[in-house]
């Protein structure tokens, strides 16, 4: 097996149109929707950096300039806050700027997640890398990405994150047929099914938006025809790797049982905002008290 280095780079696909949140996303990227007082994309970048991946590549599209602006310096605002002595807000905006080395490349044509990942080939090179989707926010107190990076180093293949969901919800996800490996904290993925009917689902293990991929995925994506939705599906490429022997072959799964916040639809997004706000020291006590009163009134 070719000696490829440990994961150093993160890829964040952020070219989606965010149609489920229209009209809010008509002129603003969905990744910039605030979760309490920080855009969703910053949570994802912070997760990558916390796992030691300070080299971040965002795959963007049209009307996504706000992403670059958010992680850039704003000298006029910084000067204003400095003159006012507002060090707390000054440190908050500088924190976003100082997170890591963030690079940008446009996807061009919206040909699916697999195509977006393929756009990272030149930047990533012959190294394993992480892919983080912005719809899934992982609580900073729970470990996931570092475990996946370790599993990738041990197996030499690719790794997906899995969660258990009720069977009647499995059709909303990619689903894994897997084999338990004795004595290991990960499973072997035999087959992946994209959004199966309940009766066809091989398990209740759903793939969520965290991947650690062997660079062999690029060659597979280049030869993967459009699939569901006439898009190049990352799931299809992973299915090919799952059955491949030798270098870059094999797909493994880490079952995550920590706190995950889904910002992919309106109701789940609202739940994420309320949950995270309730857990904050500055907002939580007053918000929890108000929620108690509010829900009591609803029950009358």
C-alpha positions as CSV (number, residue, x, y, z in Angstrom):
1,X,0.0,0.0,0.0
2,X,1.3,3.5,-0.9
3,X,2.1,5.4,2.2
4,X,-0.3,8.3,2.4
5,X,-0.1,10.8,5.2
6,X,-2.5,11.2,8.1
7,X,-5.5,13.5,7.4
8,X,-4.5,17.2,7.3
9,X,-7.2,18.7,5.1
10,X,-10.9,19.3,5.3
11,X,-13.3,19.8,2.4
12,X,-16.6,21.6,3.0
13,X,-19.1,21.5,0.1
14,X,-21.1,24.7,0.2
15,X,-22.5,25.2,-3.3
16,X,-26.1,24.3,-2.6
17,X,-28.9,26.7,-3.3
18,X,-30.7,26.3,0.0
19,X,-34.1,26.3,-1.7
20,X,-35.8,24.8,1.4
21,X,-35.1,28.1,3.2
22,X,-36.4,30.5,0.6
23,X,-37.0,33.4,0.6
24,X,-34.3,33.8,3.4
25,X,-31.7,32.3,1.1
26,X,-32.6,34.3,-2.0
27,X,-29.7,36.7,-1.5
28,X,-27.8,34.9,1.4
29,X,-26.1,31.5,1.4
30,X,-27.9,29.0,3.5
31,X,-24.6,28.3,5.3
32,X,-24.7,31.9,6.7
33,X,-28.0,31.3,8.4
34,X,-27.4,32.1,12.1
35,X,-27.5,29.4,14.7
36,X,-27.9,31.6,17.8
37,X,-25.3,34.3,17.0
38,X,-22.9,32.4,14.7
39,X,-23.4,31.3,11.1
40,X,-23.8,27.5,10.7
41,X,-20.7,27.3,8.5
42,X,-18.5,28.6,11.4
43,X,-19.5,25.7,13.6
44,X,-18.4,23.3,10.8
45,X,-15.0,25.0,10.3
46,X,-14.4,25.1,14.0
47,X,-15.1,21.4,14.2
48,X,-12.5,20.7,11.5
49,X,-9.9,22.9,13.1
50,X,-10.5,21.4,16.5
51,X,-9.7,18.0,14.9
52,X,-6.4,19.3,13.7
53,X,-7.5,20.1,10.2
54,X,-6.4,23.7,9.8
55,X,-6.3,23.5,6.0
56,X,-9.9,23.9,4.8
57,X,-11.2,24.0,1.3
58,X,-14.7,25.3,0.7
59,X,-16.5,24.2,-2.5
60,X,-18.7,27.2,-3.3
61,X,-20.9,28.5,-6.1
62,X,-22.7,31.6,-7.3
63,X,-23.9,34.0,-4.7
64,X,-21.6,32.6,-2.0
65,X,-19.2,35.6,-1.6
66,X,-20.6,36.1,1.9
67,X,-18.7,32.9,3.0
68,X,-15.4,34.4,2.0
69,X,-16.3,37.8,3.6
70,X,-17.2,36.1,6.9
71,X,-13.8,34.5,7.3
72,X,-11.9,37.6,6.1
73,X,-10.9,40.6,8.1
74,X,-13.1,43.7,8.3
75,X,-10.7,46.4,9.5
76,X,-13.4,49.2,9.7
77,X,-15.6,47.1,12.1
78,X,-12.6,46.0,14.1
79,X,-11.4,49.6,14.5
80,X,-14.9,50.6,15.6
81,X,-15.1,47.9,18.2
82,X,-11.6,48.6,19.4
83,X,-12.4,52.3,19.8
84,X,-15.5,51.5,21.7
85,X,-13.6,49.1,24.0
86,X,-15.9,46.3,23.0
87,X,-13.3,43.6,23.3
88,X,-15.8,40.7,23.5
89,X,-17.3,41.3,20.1
90,X,-13.9,42.2,18.7
91,X,-12.5,38.9,19.8
92,X,-15.5,37.1,18.4
93,X,-15.1,38.4,14.8
94,X,-11.3,38.0,14.9
95,X,-11.8,34.4,16.0
96,X,-13.5,33.6,12.7
97,X,-10.7,35.2,10.8
98,X,-8.0,33.3,12.7
99,X,-9.5,29.8,12.6
100,X,-7.2,28.4,9.9
101,X,-6.1,28.5,6.3
102,X,-9.4,28.6,4.3
103,X,-9.3,28.2,0.5
104,X,-12.1,28.5,-2.0
105,X,-12.9,26.9,-5.3
106,X,-16.2,27.1,-7.2
107,X,-18.1,24.0,-8.2
108,X,-19.3,25.5,-11.4
109,X,-22.2,23.3,-12.6
110,X,-24.4,21.9,-9.8
111,X,-23.8,18.2,-10.5
112,X,-24.1,16.8,-7.0
113,X,-22.1,16.0,-3.9
114,X,-19.8,13.7,-5.7
115,X,-18.9,16.3,-8.3
116,X,-18.3,18.9,-5.5
117,X,-15.9,16.5,-3.8
118,X,-14.1,15.9,-7.1
119,X,-13.5,19.6,-7.4
120,X,-11.1,19.2,-4.4
121,X,-8.8,16.8,-6.2
122,X,-6.1,19.3,-7.1
123,X,-6.0,20.9,-3.6
124,X,-6.1,17.6,-1.7
125,X,-3.6,15.6,-3.8
126,X,-2.7,12.0,-2.8
127,X,-3.8,12.3,0.8
128,X,-6.8,11.1,2.8
129,X,-9.1,14.0,3.7
130,X,-12.2,14.8,5.6
131,X,-15.5,16.0,4.1
132,X,-17.9,17.9,6.4
133,X,-21.4,18.8,5.3
134,X,-22.9,22.0,6.8
135,X,-26.4,20.5,7.5
136,X,-25.0,18.4,10.3
137,X,-23.7,20.3,13.4
138,X,-21.8,18.0,15.8
139,X,-21.7,19.2,19.4
140,X,-18.2,20.3,20.2
141,X,-18.3,18.3,23.4
142,X,-18.7,15.0,21.5
143,X,-15.9,13.3,19.6
144,X,-16.5,12.1,16.1
145,X,-14.1,13.4,13.5
146,X,-11.0,12.5,15.4
147,X,-12.3,9.0,15.9
148,X,-13.0,8.7,12.1
149,X,-9.5,10.0,11.3
150,X,-8.0,7.3,13.5
151,X,-10.1,4.6,12.0
152,X,-9.0,5.7,8.5
153,X,-5.4,5.5,9.5
154,X,-5.9,2.0,10.9
155,X,-7.8,0.6,8.0
156,X,-6.4,2.5,5.0
157,X,-9.9,2.8,3.5
158,X,-12.6,5.4,3.7
159,X,-14.8,6.1,6.7
160,X,-18.4,7.3,7.0
161,X,-20.3,8.5,10.1
162,X,-23.5,6.6,11.0
163,X,-26.4,7.2,13.3
164,X,-29.3,5.0,14.4
165,X,-32.6,6.4,13.2
166,X,-36.2,5.0,13.5
167,X,-36.9,2.7,10.6
168,X,-39.8,4.9,9.4
169,X,-37.3,7.7,8.9
170,X,-34.6,5.8,7.1
171,X,-35.9,6.8,3.6
172,X,-34.6,10.3,4.2
173,X,-31.0,9.1,4.4
174,X,-28.3,7.0,2.8
175,X,-28.4,3.6,4.6
176,X,-25.6,1.1,5.4
177,X,-25.6,-2.6,5.2
178,X,-22.7,-3.4,7.6
179,X,-20.9,-6.2,9.4
180,X,-19.7,-5.9,13.0
181,X,-16.0,-6.4,13.4
182,X,-15.2,-8.2,16.7
183,X,-13.1,-6.2,19.1
184,X,-13.2,-3.0,17.0
185,X,-15.0,0.3,17.5
186,X,-16.1,0.5,13.9
187,X,-18.0,-1.6,11.4
188,X,-17.4,-2.8,7.9
189,X,-19.7,-1.3,5.3
190,X,-20.8,-3.9,2.7
191,X,-23.3,-1.8,0.8
192,X,-24.8,1.6,0.7
193,X,-28.4,2.4,-0.4
194,X,-29.4,6.0,-1.1
195,X,-32.8,6.8,0.5
196,X,-34.2,3.3,0.4
197,X,-37.9,2.4,0.9
198,X,-38.5,1.2,4.4
199,X,-39.1,-2.4,3.3
200,X,-35.8,-2.3,1.3
201,X,-33.5,-0.8,4.0
202,X,-30.8,-3.2,5.1
203,X,-30.5,-1.5,8.6
204,X,-31.5,1.5,10.6
205,X,-28.0,3.0,10.3
206,X,-28.1,6.2,8.4
207,X,-25.1,8.0,6.8
208,X,-24.7,11.6,8.1
209,X,-22.5,14.4,6.7
210,X,-19.1,13.4,7.9
211,X,-16.6,11.4,5.8
212,X,-12.9,10.6,5.9
213,X,-11.9,9.5,2.4
214,X,-9.0,7.8,0.8
215,X,-7.8,9.8,-2.3
216,X,-8.7,6.8,-4.4
217,X,-12.2,8.2,-4.3
218,X,-11.2,10.8,-6.9
219,X,-10.5,8.3,-9.6
220,X,-13.7,6.5,-8.8
221,X,-15.7,9.8,-9.0
222,X,-14.2,10.6,-12.3
223,X,-15.7,7.4,-13.7
224,X,-19.0,7.5,-11.8
225,X,-21.9,8.3,-14.1
226,X,-24.8,10.5,-12.9
227,X,-27.2,8.6,-10.6
228,X,-30.1,9.6,-8.5
229,X,-31.4,13.1,-9.5
230,X,-29.0,13.0,-12.5
231,X,-26.2,14.0,-10.2
232,X,-22.8,12.4,-9.5
233,X,-23.5,10.7,-6.1
234,X,-20.7,10.3,-3.5
235,X,-22.7,7.3,-2.2
236,X,-22.2,5.5,-5.6
237,X,-18.4,6.1,-5.5
238,X,-18.3,4.8,-1.9
239,X,-20.2,1.7,-3.0
240,X,-17.5,1.0,-5.5
241,X,-14.8,1.5,-2.9
242,X,-16.6,-0.8,-0.5
243,X,-16.2,-3.7,-2.8
244,X,-12.7,-2.9,-3.9
245,X,-9.6,-4.9,-2.8
246,X,-6.2,-3.4,-2.3
247,X,-5.1,0.2,-2.0
248,X,-7.9,2.5,-1.0
249,X,-10.4,-0.3,-0.9
250,X,-12.9,-0.8,1.9
251,X,-15.4,1.5,3.6
252,X,-15.9,1.5,7.3
253,X,-18.4,3.1,9.6
254,X,-18.3,4.9,13.0
255,X,-21.6,4.8,14.8
256,X,-22.1,8.2,16.4
257,X,-24.3,8.4,19.5
258,X,-23.5,12.0,20.6
259,X,-25.3,15.2,20.1
260,X,-26.1,16.2,16.5
261,X,-28.1,19.1,15.3
262,X,-29.8,18.9,11.9
263,X,-30.1,22.3,10.2
264,X,-31.2,20.8,6.9
265,X,-34.9,21.7,7.3
266,X,-36.9,24.4,8.9
267,X,-38.2,22.6,11.9
268,X,-34.9,20.9,12.7
269,X,-33.1,24.2,12.3
270,X,-35.4,25.9,14.8
271,X,-34.8,23.0,17.2
272,X,-31.1,23.4,16.8
273,X,-31.2,27.1,17.6
274,X,-33.4,26.6,20.7
275,X,-31.3,23.7,22.0
276,X,-27.9,25.4,21.6
277,X,-29.3,28.7,23.0
278,X,-30.7,26.8,26.1
279,X,-27.3,25.4,26.8
280,X,-25.5,28.7,26.7
281,X,-24.6,30.3,30.1
282,X,-25.5,33.8,28.9
283,X,-28.9,32.9,27.3
284,X,-29.9,29.5,28.8
285,X,-31.4,30.4,32.2
286,X,-33.7,33.1,30.9
287,X,-34.6,31.2,27.8
288,X,-35.4,28.0,29.6
289,X,-37.6,30.0,32.1
290,X,-39.5,31.6,29.2
291,X,-39.9,28.3,27.3
292,X,-41.4,26.8,30.4
293,X,-44.0,29.6,30.7
294,X,-44.6,29.6,26.9
295,X,-45.3,25.8,26.7
296,X,-47.4,26.0,29.8
297,X,-49.6,28.6,28.1
298,X,-49.8,26.4,25.0
299,X,-51.1,23.6,27.1
300,X,-54.0,25.6,28.5
